[in-house]
Amino acid sequence: MNNLAIIPARSGSKGLKDKNIKLLNGKPLMAYSIDAAKKSGIYSHILVSTDSEKYKIIAEKCGAEVPFYRSEENSSDIASSWDVVSEVLKNYKQLGVEFDTFTLLQPTSPLRDDQDIKKAYHLLYEKKAIGVVSVCEMEHSPLWSNVLPEDGSLEGFLDFSSNKQRQKLQKFYRVNGAIYMAKVKEFLENQNLYRSKCYAYKMTTEKSIDIDTALDFKIAEIILRG
């Protein structure tokens, strides 16, 4: 199988400046995703999609390839991950390279490792799926939340039927952003992965940290140090 790993790492992060190359326990953040992809052994190509020459140099030193830069259009705040994936697949096709599957590995998920990637890949074929997306159990049930009116009144805030012990509530899961895996042909036909024949790969909450702030970064450092 010809499999592609895509690590999106644009340079315009506003919440935490240059977070994709910020050193996490001595390694650039993106290096954790590159290393996990390499160790999984399932990819013929591991690409970093970036708009920055500086990021390109770092990515290549870490063992990824950057045969082309991300377009200005897809480097904006409003560009979606799927826009980036489509552009990458198109650019490779122009180079004469096509793939059976791709995996989008966000660099902001450094605790996702090679075993997670391999298990997600096995699930893709075990289920004869078109896609696999990683999830984790929600820290708090959405049944314990609601919108607030301007006056802050809690009248009707919780449904009586959901006001019970946490252990007795139904489990809810959220997409954790660590792994988006799909068969290329089906993705290009319909870019919506949340449909028939797409399955969840469950990860622990600890491994599901998604770095967006300085606090997230500190938490990841502590976990990685053990």
CYANA upper distance limits for C-alpha pairs under 8 A (distance plus 0.5 A):
  1 MET  CA     99 PHE  CA      8.41
  1 MET  CA    100 ASP  CA      6.81
  1 MET  CA    101 THR  CA      8.48
  2 ASN  CA     43 TYR  CA      7.52
  2 ASN  CA     44 SER  CA      6.35
  2 ASN  CA     98 GLU  CA      8.14
  2 ASN  CA     99 PHE  CA      5.52
  2 ASN  CA    100 ASP  CA      5.84
  2 ASN  CA    101 THR  CA      7.39
  3 ASN  CA     42 ILE  CA      7.20
  3 ASN  CA     43 TYR  CA      5.28
  3 ASN  CA     44 SER  CA      6.01
  3 ASN  CA     45 HIS  CA      7.26
  3 ASN  CA     99 PHE  CA      6.18
  3 ASN  CA    100 ASP  CA      6.33
  3 ASN  CA    101 THR  CA      5.43
  3 ASN  CA    102 PHE  CA      6.22
  3 ASN  CA    103 THR  CA      8.43
  4 LEU  CA     43 TYR  CA      6.03
  4 LEU  CA     44 SER  CA      6.73
  4 LEU  CA     45 HIS  CA      5.54
  4 LEU  CA     46 ILE  CA      6.49
  4 LEU  CA     47 LEU  CA      7.99
  4 LEU  CA     99 PHE  CA      7.06
  4 LEU  CA    101 THR  CA      6.75
  4 LEU  CA    102 PHE  CA      5.05
  4 LEU  CA    103 THR  CA      6.79
  5 ALA  CA     37 ALA  CA      7.36
  5 ALA  CA     43 TYR  CA      6.89
  5 ALA  CA     45 HIS  CA      6.83
  5 ALA  CA     46 ILE  CA      5.20
  5 ALA  CA     47 LEU  CA      6.55
  5 ALA  CA    102 PHE  CA      6.17
  5 ALA  CA    103 THR  CA      5.33
  5 ALA  CA    104 LEU  CA      6.63
  5 ALA  CA    105 LEU  CA      7.43
  6 ILE  CA     46 ILE  CA      6.76
  6 ILE  CA     47 LEU  CA      5.55
  6 ILE  CA     48 VAL  CA      6.43
  6 ILE  CA     49 SER  CA      7.31
  6 ILE  CA     85 VAL  CA      7.96
  6 ILE  CA    102 PHE  CA      7.57
  6 ILE  CA    103 THR  CA      6.51
  6 ILE  CA    104 LEU  CA      5.38
  6 ILE  CA    105 LEU  CA      6.55
  7 ILE  CA     30 MET  CA      8.22
  7 ILE  CA     33 SER  CA      7.74
  7 ILE  CA     34 ILE  CA      8.03
  7 ILE  CA     46 ILE  CA      8.22
  7 ILE  CA     47 LEU  CA      6.61
  7 ILE  CA     48 VAL  CA      5.16
  7 ILE  CA     49 SER  CA      6.55
  7 ILE  CA    104 LEU  CA      6.58
  7 ILE  CA    105 LEU  CA      5.58
  7 ILE  CA    106 GLN  CA      6.26
  7 ILE  CA    107 PRO  CA      6.80
  8 PRO  CA     48 VAL  CA      6.32
  8 PRO  CA     49 SER  CA      5.26
  8 PRO  CA     50 THR  CA      6.96
  8 PRO  CA     81 SER  CA      8.40
  8 PRO  CA     84 VAL  CA      8.22
  8 PRO  CA    104 LEU  CA      8.09
  8 PRO  CA    105 LEU  CA      7.84
  8 PRO  CA    106 GLN  CA      6.68
  8 PRO  CA    107 PRO  CA      7.48
  9 ALA  CA     20 ASN  CA      6.54
  9 ALA  CA     30 MET  CA      7.99
  9 ALA  CA     48 VAL  CA      7.05
  9 ALA  CA     49 SER  CA      6.30
  9 ALA  CA     50 THR  CA      5.60
  9 ALA  CA     51 ASP  CA      8.46
  9 ALA  CA     55 TYR  CA      8.19
  9 ALA  CA    106 GLN  CA      8.46
  9 ALA  CA    107 PRO  CA      7.46
 10 ARG  CA     20 ASN  CA      8.29
 10 ARG  CA     49 SER  CA      7.59
 10 ARG  CA     50 THR  CA      5.18
 10 ARG  CA     51 ASP  CA      6.11
 10 ARG  CA     52 SER  CA      7.46
 10 ARG  CA     75 SER  CA      6.78
 11 SER  CA     18 ASP  CA      6.56
 11 SER  CA     20 ASN  CA      8.06
 11 SER  CA     50 THR  CA      7.58
 11 SER  CA     51 ASP  CA      7.09
 11 SER  CA     52 SER  CA      6.64
 11 SER  CA     55 TYR  CA      7.93
 12 GLY  CA     17 LYS  CA      8.05
 12 GLY  CA     18 ASP  CA      7.65
 12 GLY  CA     75 SER  CA      8.20
 12 GLY  CA     76 SER  CA      8.42
 13 SER  CA     17 LYS  CA      5.89
 13 SER  CA     18 ASP  CA      6.42
 13 SER  CA     19 LYS  CA      7.28
 15 GLY  CA    212 ASP  CA      6.99
 15 GLY  CA    213 THR  CA      6.76
 16 LEU  CA    212 ASP  CA      7.07
 16 LEU  CA    213 THR  CA      6.23
 16 LEU  CA    214 ALA  CA      7.12
 18 ASP  CA     22 LYS  CA      6.57
 19 LYS  CA     29 LEU  CA      7.51
 20 ASN  CA     28 PRO  CA      7.45
 20 ASN  CA     29 LEU  CA      5.71
 20 ASN  CA     30 MET  CA      5.93
 20 ASN  CA    107 PRO  CA      6.88
 20 ASN  CA    108 THR  CA      7.56
 21 ILE  CA     28 PRO  CA      5.01
 21 ILE  CA     29 LEU  CA      5.73
 21 ILE  CA     30 MET  CA      6.57
 21 ILE  CA     55 TYR  CA      7.65
 21 ILE  CA     58 ILE  CA      8.31
 22 LYS  CA     27 LYS  CA      8.29
 22 LYS  CA     28 PRO  CA      5.76
 22 LYS  CA     29 LEU  CA      6.22
 23 LEU  CA     27 LYS  CA      5.36
 23 LEU  CA     28 PRO  CA      4.88
 23 LEU  CA     29 LEU  CA      6.49
 24 LEU  CA     28 PRO  CA      6.51
 24 LEU  CA     29 LEU  CA      6.26
 24 LEU  CA    217 PHE  CA      8.00
 24 LEU  CA    221 GLU  CA      6.89
 25 ASN  CA    221 GLU  CA      6.75
 25 ASN  CA    224 LEU  CA      8.37
 25 ASN  CA    225 ARG  CA      8.45
 27 LYS  CA     31 ALA  CA      6.91
 27 LYS  CA     32 TYR  CA      8.16
 28 PRO  CA     32 TYR  CA      8.06
 29 LEU  CA     33 SER  CA      8.32
 29 LEU  CA    107 PRO  CA      6.85
 29 LEU  CA    108 THR  CA      7.61
 29 LEU  CA    110 PRO  CA      7.37
 30 MET  CA     34 ILE  CA      6.94
 30 MET  CA     59 ALA  CA      8.02
 30 MET  CA    107 PRO  CA      5.24
 30 MET  CA    108 THR  CA      7.96
 30 MET  CA    110 PRO  CA      8.22
 31 ALA  CA     35 ASP  CA      6.41
 31 ALA  CA     59 ALA  CA      7.87
 31 ALA  CA     62 CYS  CA      6.47
 31 ALA  CA    107 PRO  CA      8.32
 32 TYR  CA     36 ALA  CA      6.65
 32 TYR  CA    107 PRO  CA      7.73
 32 TYR  CA    110 PRO  CA      5.76
 32 TYR  CA    111 LEU  CA      8.27
 32 TYR  CA    113 ASP  CA      8.50
 33 SER  CA     37 ALA  CA      6.65
 33 SER  CA    105 LEU  CA      7.02
 33 SER  CA    106 GLN  CA      7.83
 33 SER  CA    107 PRO  CA      6.10
 33 SER  CA    109 SER  CA      7.93
 33 SER  CA    110 PRO  CA      6.63
 33 SER  CA    112 ARG  CA      8.09
 33 SER  CA    113 ASP  CA      8.06
 34 ILE  CA     38 LYS  CA      6.72
 34 ILE  CA     46 ILE  CA      7.74
 34 ILE  CA     62 CYS  CA      7.46
 34 ILE  CA     63 GLY  CA      7.55
 34 ILE  CA     64 ALA  CA      7.00
 35 ASP  CA     39 LYS  CA      6.57
 35 ASP  CA     62 CYS  CA      8.23
 35 ASP  CA     63 GLY  CA      8.44
 35 ASP  CA    114 ASP  CA      8.44
 36 ALA  CA     40 SER  CA      6.62
 36 ALA  CA    112 ARG  CA      8.03
 36 ALA  CA    113 ASP  CA      5.51
 36 ALA  CA    114 ASP  CA      4.89
 36 ALA  CA    117 ILE  CA      8.20
 37 ALA  CA     41 GLY  CA      7.56
 37 ALA  CA     42 ILE  CA      8.18
 37 ALA  CA     43 TYR  CA      7.56
 37 ALA  CA     46 ILE  CA      7.59
 37 ALA  CA    113 ASP  CA      8.45
 37 ALA  CA    114 ASP  CA      6.66
 37 ALA  CA    117 ILE  CA      7.88
 38 LYS  CA     42 ILE  CA      8.37
 38 LYS  CA     43 TYR  CA      7.77
 38 LYS  CA     46 ILE  CA      8.10
 38 LYS  CA    114 ASP  CA      8.28
 39 LYS  CA    114 ASP  CA      6.12
 40 SER  CA    114 ASP  CA      5.06
 40 SER  CA    115 GLN  CA      7.23
 40 SER  CA    117 ILE  CA      6.98
 40 SER  CA    118 LYS  CA      6.41
 42 ILE  CA    118 LYS  CA      8.04
 45 HIS  CA     65 GLU  CA      8.03
 46 ILE  CA     64 ALA  CA      5.82
 46 ILE  CA     65 GLU  CA      6.64
 47 LEU  CA     64 ALA  CA      5.98
 47 LEU  CA     65 GLU  CA      5.38
 47 LEU  CA     66 VAL  CA      6.32
 48 VAL  CA     56 LYS  CA      8.05
 48 VAL  CA     59 ALA  CA      7.05
 48 VAL  CA     64 ALA  CA      6.84
 48 VAL  CA     65 GLU  CA      6.85
 48 VAL  CA     66 VAL  CA      6.24
 49 SER  CA     66 VAL  CA      7.36
 49 SER  CA     68 PHE  CA      8.41
 49 SER  CA     69 TYR  CA      7.09
 49 SER  CA     70 ARG  CA      6.32
 49 SER  CA     84 VAL  CA      8.26
 49 SER  CA     88 VAL  CA      8.09
 50 THR  CA     55 TYR  CA      7.24
 50 THR  CA     56 LYS  CA      7.30
 50 THR  CA     66 VAL  CA      8.39
 50 THR  CA     69 TYR  CA      6.17
 50 THR  CA     70 ARG  CA      5.72
 50 THR  CA     75 SER  CA      8.40
 51 ASP  CA     55 TYR  CA      8.32
 51 ASP  CA     69 TYR  CA      5.78
 51 ASP  CA     70 ARG  CA      5.41
 51 ASP  CA     71 SER  CA      7.41
 51 ASP  CA     72 GLU  CA      7.86
 51 ASP  CA     75 SER  CA      7.13
 52 SER  CA     56 LYS  CA      6.65
 52 SER  CA     69 TYR  CA      7.98
 53 GLU  CA     57 ILE  CA      6.80
 54 LYS  CA     58 ILE  CA      6.99
 55 TYR  CA     59 ALA  CA      6.48
 56 LYS  CA     60 GLU  CA      6.65
 56 LYS  CA     66 VAL  CA      6.70
 57 ILE  CA     61 LYS  CA      6.76
 58 ILE  CA     62 CYS  CA      6.80
 59 ALA  CA     63 GLY  CA      7.00
 59 ALA  CA     64 ALA  CA      5.92
 59 ALA  CA     65 GLU  CA      7.53
 59 ALA  CA     66 VAL  CA      8.00
 60 GLU  CA     64 ALA  CA      5.41
 60 GLU  CA     65 GLU  CA      6.14
 60 GLU  CA     66 VAL  CA      7.48
 68 PHE  CA     91 ASN  CA      8.28
 70 ARG  CA     74 ASN  CA      6.97
 70 ARG  CA     75 SER  CA      7.07
 70 ARG  CA     84 VAL  CA      8.17
 70 ARG  CA     87 GLU  CA      8.44
 71 SER  CA     75 SER  CA      6.79
 72 GLU  CA     76 SER  CA      7.38
 73 GLU  CA     79 ALA  CA      7.68
 74 ASN  CA     79 ALA  CA      5.58
 74 ASN  CA     80 SER  CA      8.12
 74 ASN  CA     83 ASP  CA      7.25
 74 ASN  CA     84 VAL  CA      6.66
 75 SER  CA     79 ALA  CA      7.17
 79 ALA  CA     83 ASP  CA      6.82
 79 ALA  CA     84 VAL  CA      7.97
 80 SER  CA     84 VAL  CA      7.14
 81 SER  CA     85 VAL  CA      6.79
 82 TRP  CA     86 SER  CA      6.57
 82 TRP  CA    191 GLN  CA      7.62
 83 ASP  CA     87 GLU  CA      6.71
 84 VAL  CA     88 VAL  CA      6.72
 85 VAL  CA     89 LEU  CA      6.72
 85 VAL  CA    104 LEU  CA      8.24
 86 SER  CA     90 LYS  CA      6.62
 86 SER  CA    188 LEU  CA      8.07
 87 GLU  CA     91 ASN  CA      6.62
 88 VAL  CA     92 TYR  CA      6.71
 89 LEU  CA     93 LYS  CA      6.65
 89 LEU  CA     98 GLU  CA      7.84
 90 LYS  CA     94 GLN  CA      6.87
 91 ASN  CA     95 LEU  CA      7.05
 92 TYR  CA     96 GLY  CA      6.90
 92 TYR  CA     97 VAL  CA      5.66
 92 TYR  CA     98 GLU  CA      7.06
 93 LYS  CA     97 VAL  CA      5.46
 93 LYS  CA     98 GLU  CA      6.03
 99 PHE  CA    184 VAL  CA      7.10
100 ASP  CA    183 LYS  CA      6.33
100 ASP  CA    184 VAL  CA      6.04
100 ASP  CA    185 LYS  CA      7.78
101 THR  CA    181 MET  CA      7.70
101 THR  CA    182 ALA  CA      6.07
101 THR  CA    183 LYS  CA      4.72
101 THR  CA    184 VAL  CA      5.48
102 PHE  CA    181 MET  CA      6.30
102 PHE  CA    182 ALA  CA      6.20
102 PHE  CA    183 LYS  CA      7.00
102 PHE  CA    184 VAL  CA      6.89
103 THR  CA    179 ILE  CA      7.24
103 THR  CA    180 TYR  CA      5.98
103 THR  CA    181 MET  CA      4.69
103 THR  CA    182 ALA  CA      7.01
104 LEU  CA    179 ILE  CA      6.56
104 LEU  CA    180 TYR  CA      5.53
104 LEU  CA    181 MET  CA      6.84
105 LEU  CA    109 SER  CA      8.23
105 LEU  CA    177 GLY  CA      8.48
105 LEU  CA    178 ALA  CA      6.44
105 LEU  CA    179 ILE  CA      5.95
105 LEU  CA    180 TYR  CA      7.34
106 GLN  CA    177 GLY  CA      7.15
106 GLN  CA    178 ALA  CA      6.38
106 GLN  CA    179 ILE  CA      7.86
108 THR  CA    178 ALA  CA      8.40
108 THR  CA    210 ASP  CA      5.83
108 THR  CA    211 ILE  CA      5.35
108 THR  CA    212 ASP  CA      7.75
109 SER  CA    177 GLY  CA      7.65
109 SER  CA    178 ALA  CA      5.87
109 SER  CA    207 LYS  CA      8.45
109 SER  CA    208 SER  CA      7.28
109 SER  CA    209 ILE  CA      6.68
109 SER  CA    210 ASP  CA      5.62
109 SER  CA    211 ILE  CA      7.12
110 PRO  CA    209 ILE  CA      8.38
110 PRO  CA    210 ASP  CA      8.47
110 PRO  CA    220 ALA  CA      8.29
111 LEU  CA    206 GLU  CA      8.50
111 LEU  CA    207 LYS  CA      5.41
111 LEU  CA    208 SER  CA      7.35
111 LEU  CA    209 ILE  CA      7.60
111 LEU  CA    220 ALA  CA      8.14
111 LEU  CA    224 LEU  CA      8.20
112 ARG  CA    116 ASP  CA      6.75
112 ARG  CA    117 ILE  CA      8.25
112 ARG  CA    178 ALA  CA      6.85
112 ARG  CA    207 LYS  CA      6.39
112 ARG  CA    208 SER  CA      7.56
113 ASP  CA    117 ILE  CA      7.11
114 ASP  CA    118 LYS  CA      6.70
115 GLN  CA    119 LYS  CA      6.54
116 ASP  CA    120 ALA  CA      6.61
116 ASP  CA    203 MET  CA      8.36
117 ILE  CA    121 TYR  CA      6.66
117 ILE  CA    179 ILE  CA      7.86
118 LYS  CA    122 HIS  CA      6.67
119 LYS  CA    123 LEU  CA      6.65
119 LYS  CA    201 TYR  CA      8.48
120 ALA  CA    124 LEU  CA      6.76
120 ALA  CA    132 VAL  CA      7.04
120 ALA  CA    134 SER  CA      8.37
120 ALA  CA    179 ILE  CA      8.49
120 ALA  CA    181 MET  CA      8.24
120 ALA  CA    201 TYR  CA      6.45
121 TYR  CA    125 TYR  CA      7.27
121 TYR  CA    132 VAL  CA      8.41
121 TYR  CA    181 MET  CA      8.15
122 HIS  CA    126 GLU  CA      6.39
123 LEU  CA    127 LYS  CA      6.38
123 LEU  CA    129 ALA  CA      8.39
123 LEU  CA    132 VAL  CA      7.92
123 LEU  CA    201 TYR  CA      8.10
124 LEU  CA    128 LYS  CA      6.49
124 LEU  CA    129 ALA  CA      5.59
124 LEU  CA    130 ILE  CA      7.54
124 LEU  CA    131 GLY  CA      6.82
124 LEU  CA    132 VAL  CA      6.52
124 LEU  CA    181 MET  CA      8.49
124 LEU  CA    182 ALA  CA      8.42
124 LEU  CA    199 TYR  CA      8.24
125 TYR  CA    129 ALA  CA      6.80
127 LYS  CA    197 LYS  CA      8.32
127 LYS  CA    199 TYR  CA      8.43
128 LYS  CA    197 LYS  CA      8.06
129 ALA  CA    197 LYS  CA      5.34
129 ALA  CA    198 CYS  CA      6.15
129 ALA  CA    199 TYR  CA      7.54
130 ILE  CA    182 ALA  CA      6.07
130 ILE  CA    183 LYS  CA      5.93
130 ILE  CA    186 GLU  CA      6.97
130 ILE  CA    187 PHE  CA      8.30
130 ILE  CA    193 LEU  CA      8.40
130 ILE  CA    197 LYS  CA      6.20
130 ILE  CA    198 CYS  CA      6.21
131 GLY  CA    180 TYR  CA      7.97
131 GLY  CA    181 MET  CA      5.91
131 GLY  CA    182 ALA  CA      4.52
131 GLY  CA    183 LYS  CA      6.90
131 GLY  CA    193 LEU  CA      6.79
131 GLY  CA    197 LYS  CA      7.42
131 GLY  CA    198 CYS  CA      5.06
131 GLY  CA    199 TYR  CA      6.95
132 VAL  CA    179 ILE  CA      8.17
132 VAL  CA    180 TYR  CA      6.61
132 VAL  CA    181 MET  CA      5.60
132 VAL  CA    182 ALA  CA      6.85
132 VAL  CA    198 CYS  CA      6.02
132 VAL  CA    199 TYR  CA      5.38
132 VAL  CA    200 ALA  CA      6.20
132 VAL  CA    201 TYR  CA      6.95
133 VAL  CA    175 VAL  CA      7.75
133 VAL  CA    179 ILE  CA      6.14
133 VAL  CA    180 TYR  CA      5.21
133 VAL  CA    181 MET  CA      6.79
133 VAL  CA    198 CYS  CA      8.03
133 VAL  CA    199 TYR  CA      6.94
133 VAL  CA    200 ALA  CA      5.66
133 VAL  CA    201 TYR  CA      6.41
134 SER  CA    175 VAL  CA      6.58
134 SER  CA    176 ASN  CA      6.64
134 SER  CA    177 GLY  CA      7.31
134 SER  CA    178 ALA  CA      6.62
134 SER  CA    179 ILE  CA      5.67
134 SER  CA    180 TYR  CA      7.22
134 SER  CA    200 ALA  CA      6.13
134 SER  CA    201 TYR  CA      5.03
134 SER  CA    202 LYS  CA      6.31
134 SER  CA    203 MET  CA      7.17
135 VAL  CA    173 TYR  CA      6.75
135 VAL  CA    174 ARG  CA      5.87
135 VAL  CA    175 VAL  CA      4.83
135 VAL  CA    176 ASN  CA      5.52
135 VAL  CA    177 GLY  CA      8.14
135 VAL  CA    200 ALA  CA      6.74
135 VAL  CA    201 TYR  CA      6.53
135 VAL  CA    202 LYS  CA      5.56
135 VAL  CA    203 MET  CA      6.48
135 VAL  CA    208 SER  CA      8.49
136 CYS  CA    173 TYR  CA      5.92
136 CYS  CA    174 ARG  CA      6.18
136 CYS  CA    175 VAL  CA      7.13
136 CYS  CA    176 ASN  CA      6.67
136 CYS  CA    202 LYS  CA      6.02
136 CYS  CA    203 MET  CA      5.59
136 CYS  CA    204 THR  CA      6.29
136 CYS  CA    205 THR  CA      6.19
136 CYS  CA    208 SER  CA      7.29
137 GLU  CA    171 LYS  CA      7.49
137 GLU  CA    172 PHE  CA      6.42
137 GLU  CA    173 TYR  CA      4.78
137 GLU  CA    174 ARG  CA      6.83
137 GLU  CA    202 LYS  CA      8.46
137 GLU  CA    203 MET  CA      8.50
137 GLU  CA    204 THR  CA      7.84
137 GLU  CA    205 THR  CA      7.07
138 MET  CA    171 LYS  CA      8.21
138 MET  CA    172 PHE  CA      6.22
138 MET  CA    173 TYR  CA      5.60
138 MET  CA    174 ARG  CA      6.44
138 MET  CA    205 THR  CA      8.36
139 GLU  CA    205 THR  CA      8.22
140 HIS  CA    144 TRP  CA      7.94
141 SER  CA    145 SER  CA      8.08
141 SER  CA    166 ARG  CA      8.34
141 SER  CA    169 LEU  CA      8.15
141 SER  CA    171 LYS  CA      7.88
141 SER  CA    172 PHE  CA      6.97
142 PRO  CA    146 ASN  CA      8.38
142 PRO  CA    172 PHE  CA      8.22
143 LEU  CA    158 LEU  CA      7.88
143 LEU  CA    159 ASP  CA      8.34
143 LEU  CA    162 SER  CA      6.54
144 TRP  CA    158 LEU  CA      6.94
144 TRP  CA    162 SER  CA      7.77
144 TRP  CA    163 ASN  CA      7.91
145 SER  CA    157 PHE  CA      8.01
145 SER  CA    158 LEU  CA      7.68
146 ASN  CA    157 PHE  CA      6.54
146 ASN  CA    158 LEU  CA      7.77
147 VAL  CA    157 PHE  CA      8.22
148 LEU  CA    152 GLY  CA      6.24
148 LEU  CA    153 SER  CA      7.43
148 LEU  CA    154 LEU  CA      7.83
148 LEU  CA    157 PHE  CA      8.21
149 PRO  CA    153 SER  CA      6.89
158 LEU  CA    162 SER  CA      7.48
158 LEU  CA    163 ASN  CA      7.16
159 ASP  CA    163 ASN  CA      7.02
162 SER  CA    169 LEU  CA      7.76
164 LYS  CA    168 LYS  CA      7.29
164 LYS  CA    169 LEU  CA      7.59
165 GLN  CA    169 LEU  CA      7.30
176 ASN  CA    208 SER  CA      6.23
176 ASN  CA    209 ILE  CA      8.13
176 ASN  CA    210 ASP  CA      7.70
177 GLY  CA    208 SER  CA      8.30
177 GLY  CA    210 ASP  CA      7.60
178 ALA  CA    208 SER  CA      7.40
178 ALA  CA    210 ASP  CA      8.31
182 ALA  CA    186 GLU  CA      8.20
182 ALA  CA    187 PHE  CA      7.07
182 ALA  CA    193 LEU  CA      8.32
183 LYS  CA    187 PHE  CA      6.68
184 VAL  CA    188 LEU  CA      6.64
185 LYS  CA    189 GLU  CA      6.97
186 GLU  CA    190 ASN  CA      6.76
186 GLU  CA    191 GLN  CA      8.37
187 PHE  CA    191 GLN  CA      5.42
187 PHE  CA    192 ASN  CA      7.92
187 PHE  CA    193 LEU  CA      7.95
193 LEU  CA    198 CYS  CA      6.77
194 TYR  CA    198 CYS  CA      6.75
203 MET  CA    207 LYS  CA      7.14
203 MET  CA    208 SER  CA      7.14
204 THR  CA    208 SER  CA      6.80
205 THR  CA    209 ILE  CA      7.53
209 ILE  CA    216 ASP  CA      7.76
209 ILE  CA    220 ALA  CA      7.69
210 ASP  CA    216 ASP  CA      7.59
211 ILE  CA    216 ASP  CA      5.51
211 ILE  CA    217 PHE  CA      6.37
211 ILE  CA    220 ALA  CA      8.41
212 ASP  CA    216 ASP  CA      6.81
212 ASP  CA    217 PHE  CA      8.18
213 THR  CA    217 PHE  CA      6.95
214 ALA  CA    218 LYS  CA      6.89
215 LEU  CA    219 ILE  CA      6.78
216 ASP  CA    220 ALA  CA      6.74
217 PHE  CA    221 GLU  CA      6.78
218 LYS  CA    222 ILE  CA      6.84
219 ILE  CA    223 ILE  CA      6.81
220 ALA  CA    224 LEU  CA      6.54
221 GLU  CA    225 ARG  CA      6.70
222 ILE  CA    226 GLY  CA      7.05
